[in-house]
Every structure is written in structure tokens, then in C-alpha cells.
Amino acid sequence: MRLYIRNMDPIIHQTLKAHAKEKNMSLSEFTNLIIETQLANQQMKSLTQLIIDSNNQSVNSINELIRVIEKQTEVLNKVLLNQKLLLEL
């Protein structure tokens, strides 16, 4: 598939051609390499964001679990205290 870039700034065109020549590539190959690299970088950023979001969700779930356990501990402590008081009667 050929990619045609319209209205490219002549300086950018010459710069791309020079870089392509340095790497022994055609301008089309070099342009495709740049596009593929950018797509890979974008995909990596998306995957990284998914991991960050997943980690944040895990942290929130763990924090909620800790709050529930703390409440249950308070209730159990009250029950134990009441049982102790009843046994002392």
C-alpha cells in the first residue's frame, strides 16, 4: 500500500528523505516505520492506562474491604464486651 502525504512542508520532506537515506530505506518505508512506531507507542500508552486503571480499581476495592473489616471488628468487640458483662452478672 502506498501512502501519499499531501501538502507536506518541503523542509520536512527533505528531512524525511535524508533520514531515510541514512537508514538505507525508501521514503515510503521510512514513513511507514514512523507511522508503525507511533501506532505501537499509542497502543503501549493505552495498555499502560488500562493497567493503571485496573490497579486503581484494585486499591479502591482493597480499601473498601479494609473499611468493612474494621466495622465488623468494632461490632464483634461490642458483642464480646456485652457477653463479658453478661457473664459477670
C-alpha positions, 0 to 999 in steps of 0.5 A: 500500500502506498501512502501519499502525504499531501501538502507536506512542508518541503523542509520536512520532506527533505528531512524525511528523505535524508533520514531515510537515506541514512537508514538505507530505506525508501521514503515510503518505508521510512514513513511507514516505520514512523507511522508503525512506531507511533501506532505501537507507542499509542497502543503501549500508552493505552495498555499502560492506562488500562493497567493503571486503571485496573490497579486503581480499581484494585486499591479502591476495592482493597480499601473498601474491604479494609473499611468493612473489616474494621466495622465488623471488628468494632461490632464483634468487640461490642458483642464480646464486651456485652457477653463479658458483662453478661457473664459477670452478672 
